[in-house]
Structure formats: structure tokens, C-alpha cells
Amino acid sequence: MFGENSARTTPSQSDLASWAVYYGLTSPVLTDPSWTVNDRYDLDGRTPTIVLLAPDMQIVSVDSAVNDADIEAVLPLTFP
């Protein structure tokens, strides 16, 4: 989620696309006007806010460091 651009306004689709290209992201990048969604999960007042989700969309951890082992622990043993 991307709450504001360098002008401190809601990012446009072009802003989002440029940000994704700059950072080499292949996942969706969404706008979060006024940081509305982020504020629900931001526990420490700093960015980024990381929420680890299991494949069934259950929240595993909120606003804490996530490493490869944490991610691997929630992945299914086999893929469909």
C-alpha cells in the first residue's frame, strides 16, 4: 500500500506503476488514501508496516520483522 506520493497527495496510477517499476515489484501496489488501512495495522508508527498472511488469509503477524523462515512456515507443504 502506498499512502502518499512525494507531493504528499494520494498517489495516481502512474505514481503506483512508477514505484513498482523502480523497486522491481511484481505484486500489486495499491493506494491507501490518508493511510486509512495502514493505520489499522501500524503498531510502531514507522513505515513499512508488514502484515504476514497465511494462504487462507489469516493474519500471522502484524508490524514485526518477517524473515524467510517465517514465510516458509506458513506456506502449504504442497501446492495445488
SULQUI-V900183 format. One record per run of one state. SS is the DSSP state (@ for helix, = for strand, . for the rest). FROM is the first residue (numbers start at 1). LEN is the number of residues. If there is no record, write none. Layout:
SS&FROM&LEN  SS&FROM&LEN
//
This chain:
.&1&1  =&2&1  .&3&10  @&13&11  .&24&7  =&31&1  .&32&1  @&33&3  .&36&2  @&38&4  .&42&9  =&51&3  .&54&5  =&59&4  .&63&5  @&68&7  .&75&6
//
